[in-house]
């Protein structure tokens, strides 16, 4: 990790300042399993506390850790009773069915390239590129992922790299409503170019840079 941090500090003075303010790198990883991807589906578009409550109810019903067999035995009605939406219930059942048929194979995933992992996981209903990116970063521990669809990363990039109003100190500039235009994937790739091959580490610091501002 020291090598990654030294590279980021040396290649990007903005990132260097973020790293020094945020402090030590403490990414929390999960196993690259059916359970982890199911968890990612449950957590989609929910705040952490609500998602955790629903997830705990779900695992109490289906089993912990979650398995294809454990999920498949549930009815949509049982899944909705623990707080899962009709849509998420269908996603989880589709995922369990695909895993049961061998179409979704978590034993092969660690040996795949990043692009192959994304293609493999997004065959599941409800698993988009963003979810696949999170799986790459937090479960497979891939070091060079740039989740261009992640709101937090985009907002942090805008704040630290694109927000010109931050350089203005006169009262009128402060009073004017800030116009926020989040960066496009092309802009994000350009900003992150110098972070390679440690873009995942840089993104963790971008997320934490927002946390330190009580957002």
N, C-alpha and C positions, 0 to 999 in steps of 0.2 A: 504493500500500500504506500510505503514511503516513496517508491519510484513513481507511482501515479501522481501523488500530491506534488512532488518536485517538478514533474513535467507540467502539470497544470499551472503551478505558480510561475514557472519560467516562461511558459508560452503565452500567458494571458494575464496582464496586470489587474484586470477587473476581477477575474476569478481568484487571483491571489488575495485580493482584499476580502472577498467573500469567505474564502477558506480561513483566513486569519480571524475574521469576526465570528464565524460559526464554531470553529474549533475542531476537535477530532472527528474523524469519519466513523460513523456507527450505523452502517446499513444492517438491517435485520433480514436474514434470508429464511426461505422456506424450502422444503423438499419439492423436487419437480414431479409431483404426483397428481393423480386424479383429485385428491382432496384439495390441493392448492388451487387448481383451476376452478373447481366448484366454488371454493371460497371467493375467488375473484368475481365470479358471476353473481353471487349473492351480494357482494359489496358494491356492485355497479350502481351509480347514481344515488347512493345513500350516505349519510354521514356516519362516522365511525361507530358511535354509540348505538344507533338504531340497527346498523348492519350487524354488529356483534350480538345484539339481543336475538335477532332473527336467526343468525348463524348458529348460535348456541341451542336454540329451540330445534333447529333443523337437524343438527348432529345428534341431539338427544333422541330424536325420532328415527333417524336413518343409520346412526352409528358413527363413532369417532375412533379412527379416521373414516371419512366418507369413502365408500367403494361403489363401483357400478351396481353390484347386486343390492346393496343397501338402499340406494336411491331408486332403483327400478321397482322395488317391492312396494313403493309408496304410490298412492293415488294422487291425482291433481288436487283433490279436495283436502287430503291430509297435508299436502305441501302448502296450500293456501291458508290452512288453519294455523300454521306456525308463522305466518306473516309474509310468505313469498307471493309475489304477484303471479297472475295467470301466465304472463309472458315468461318470467324467470323460471317458473315451474316447468314450462315446456322446454326451455333451454337445458335445464338440468336433466330432464328425462331424455332428451335427444342426446346429450353428452354421454349419459349412462348406456344408452342403447348402442351408440357408436363404439364405446369402449368394450362393451360386451361382445360385439361382432368382430373386434380386432381392428376396426378402422382407425381408432384412436389408440395409439400405443405409447405409453409413457416410458417404457423401457428403451425405446429407440430414440426418443427425443434428445437426450444428452449428446448423442453422436451426430445430430443434424446441424447444419449451418443455421444462422439466424433466419435467413429467408425461408429455409425449409421448415423451421419450427413455426414461423408465422403461417405458412401455407397449411401445415398439418393441423394447427389448432383452430384456425378460422373456418375449417369445414364444419365446426360445431355451431349450431344456431346460437346467436347471442354472443359469440366470441369474435370480436373485431380485432383490428390491428392494435389498438391501444391495450386491450387485455393481453394480447400476445406479447407486446412489448414489456408489460409488467411481469409476465411470466419469465421472459428472458432475463430481466434484471434481477428480480427478487427470488426466483426459484432456480434458474440455471446459472446465475451469477455471471452473466456475460458482461464484460467490462466496457463494451463500446456501443451501447444502445442509445439512440436518440429518439425518444418518444414524441414525435412531432405533433401528435394529437392531444398531448397532455396539457390541460389548462394551466396547471401550476408552473410547469416549465416555460410555457409561452409567456405567462404573466411576469415571471422572474426575468426572462430575457428582455421583455419590453422595459421593465423597471431599470435594469442594470445596463442595458446596451442601447436602447432605442429612445428612451424618454428624454427628449431634449429640454423639456420644461424644468427638469431637475437642476439644470445648470443656471437657470435664471433665479435671481434673488430679489428682484424688485417686487413691491407689494401688489401691483396690478397683475403680474404673472402668477402670484400665489392665489389671487382671488378668482382668476379665470378658471372655469371648469376645465379640468384636464381631459384631453381627448386621447382615448386609449385605442390604439390600433395594434392588435397583437400580431406578432411576426408570422409570416407564411412559412410553410415547410422549407422553401428555398432559402429564405432569410435565416432560418434556424440552422440549416446545414452550413451556411456560410459562417455564421458566428461560431459554430461548434467545430469547425474544421481543425482549428489549432489544438483542440482537446484530444483528438485521436491519439492513441487507441483507448482513451479512458473517458469516453463521453458519459457512461453510466455514473461514474464517480462525480463528474461535474454536475450532472442533473440532480443527484442527491443533494449537493450543496446549494443548488438553485432552490429546491424545495425547502430546505432548511433556512435559507435566507429570507423566505417569506414568513416562516414560523417565528423567526426572531423579531419580526415586526408586528407580532400579535394579530396576524391575519387569520 
